[in-house]
Amino acid sequence: MSFLVVSHQKPNLKPDQLKALYGAIEQFHAHPGDVVVEADYVLADRSGSYSVVSVPDQATLNGAMSAFEGLVDVEVREVMPAG
């Protein structure tokens, strides 16, 4: 299954929350588990990102995204190739 994940950093995060966010991002990319990042784009101001990921099921994605809870607003949409 493929999903578009749109995330935006919550406003007014405190320094310890920013540190937790950046740590979660680093950990996710270092150990993605069953999540395969097909495309990953960061907004120029670094306030959010757009990613296309492949996972066995949405529960796997939800588990991976749990590290970001409270730090980002996330929209997840299932996608498929256009052709």
N, C-alpha and C positions, 0 to 999 in steps of 0.2 A: 504494500500500500504506500502511496506517496501523499505527502501533505505539504501545504504551504504554511509556514509558521511565521507570523508577523508579530514582532515583539517591540514594545516601547517601554523604555525605562520609566518607572514611576517618578513623578516630579518630587523634588525636595528630599531626596534620599540623604541620609546622614552619612558622614565619612565611613562609619563601620558598616553601613548597609551597602555603600559603593564597593567597599573591599570585599564583602560577601558576594556581591554580584559579579565582580571581576574574577573572583576565585571560582564561582560556579561556572562561568564561561570557560575558564582555563581547564577546569576539571572535565567539563563536557567534551571539549575538543581533544583532550588527552586520552580519555577513556569513554568513547561514545557507546560502547556495548553494541547492541543490535540496531542502533540508529546510524544510518548511512547518510551523510550530508552530501546531497547532489549539487547544490548551489547555495552560496552563503554570501549575502551582501549586507554591509553595515552602512547606515545612513552617514552622510558626510560629517554631521555634527556628533556622531557616535551616540545618539539618543535611542537608537533602536536598530533592528535588523529584519531582513527578509530572508528566509531560508526555505529550500525545498529539501525534504528529507524522505528517505524510504525506511519503512519499519515493517516488521511482521504483522503488527496490529496497532490500533490506536492506544491500547493500554500500555504498550511499550513506550510510545511517545509520551503519554501522560506521566509515566514513571520518570522518564528522563527530564521532563519539564518541571517536576516537583521541586527541584533545587532552586528554581527561580521564583517560587511562590512568594508573594509579598514584595517582590523587587521589580517585577515587570508586569505590564498588561499584555496579554497574549491573545491572538486570534488564530485559530487553527482551522484550515479548510482542506478537505480531501481534494486532490487534483489528479489529472490524468494527462497523458500526452495529447497535444492538439491534433495530431495527424492520425 
